[in-house]
Amino acid sequence: MRVWRIVLVVVVVLGGLFVAADRIAVSVAQNKAAERAQATEGLDHKPSVSIKGFPFLTQAASGKLDDVTIKAKDIAANGGGETLRIATFNADLHGVKFSNSYRTAVADSADGAAFITYADLSKAAPPGVSVSSAGTSADGKAMVKLTGTIPGIGVKISVLSQVTVRGADSIGLHAENLPKELTALGLEDNVRQEIDFVRQLTHLPSGISLTSLTTSPEGISVAAGGKHVVLAG
């Protein structure tokens, strides 16, 4: 019947307008969240924020979004007087509550990872020390290779170093074994002061803690997670 054809057309048109309105609304929300995250965390580049799920307007009306993904790059993490650049940081946030005209966003839980290249880790290492790939040890430890000349001693060494998570926001490098000719002279403490180091990863969302890490030929991937994570606020 013609009347049902008219109803069908109206429903299709309204549905199309709703989808368009929904996509516009989610785009505005994503942009506002990204701008606030950039301002809150002092980032040089605006991150990418993606709101999952459909329809967005229904989620927005409830005041809570199911899932939000944030991707940031080129983050300068300053800590302990040193700058450690994070090449990329990705996080998946679950149960995200927006408020205050999108100025505040808090997630029930989140997980993600930060990636640091060996080149950037070398820049953050003690003077004269470079960091390169070394794979994984036989017992599963994440390893890197440290190469450098020890100041005051003038000896160039290359050692394998274990890299681990230290606390909630730091990674540490600790040499496994030092050359016997140096330890025999009682210089182990002196050498370790020059090559062992800890660096903090700042500018991570509040509530995120480092949990584990892995090494690859390109760099180090540091996993992170947490609850009640502040994306912007």
Stockholm file with secondary structure:
# STOCKHOLM 1.0

chainA/1-233         MRVWRIVLVVVVVLGGLFVAADRIAVSVAQNKAAERAQATEGLDHKPSVSIKGFPFLTQAASGKLDDVTIKAKDIAANGGGETLRIATFNADLHGVKFSNSYRTAVADSADGAAFITYADLSKAAPPGVSVSSAGTSADGKAMVKLTGTIPGIGVKISVLSQVTVRGADSIGLHAENLPKELTALGLEDNVRQEIDFVRQLTHLPSGISLTSLTTSPEGISVAAGGKHVVLAG
#=GR chainA/1-233 SS CHHHHHHHHHHHHHHHHHHHHHHHHHHHHHHHHHHHHHHHHTCSSCCEEEECSSCHHHHHHHTEEEEEEEEEEEEEEEETTEEEEEEEEEEEEEEEEEETTTTEEEEEEEEEEEEEEHHHHHHHSSTTEEEEEEEECTTSCEEEEEEEEETTTTEEEEEEEEEEEETTTEEEEEESCCCHHHHTTTCHHHHHHHHCEEEECCSCCBTCEEEEEEECSSEEEEEEEEEEEEEEC
#=GC SS_cons         CHHHHHHHHHHHHHHHHHHHHHHHHHHHHHHHHHHHHHHHHTCSSCCEEEECSSCHHHHHHHTEEEEEEEEEEEEEEEETTEEEEEEEEEEEEEEEEEETTTTEEEEEEEEEEEEEEHHHHHHHSSTTEEEEEEEECTTSCEEEEEEEEETTTTEEEEEEEEEEEETTTEEEEEESCCCHHHHTTTCHHHHHHHHCEEEECCSCCBTCEEEEEEECSSEEEEEEEEEEEEEEC
//
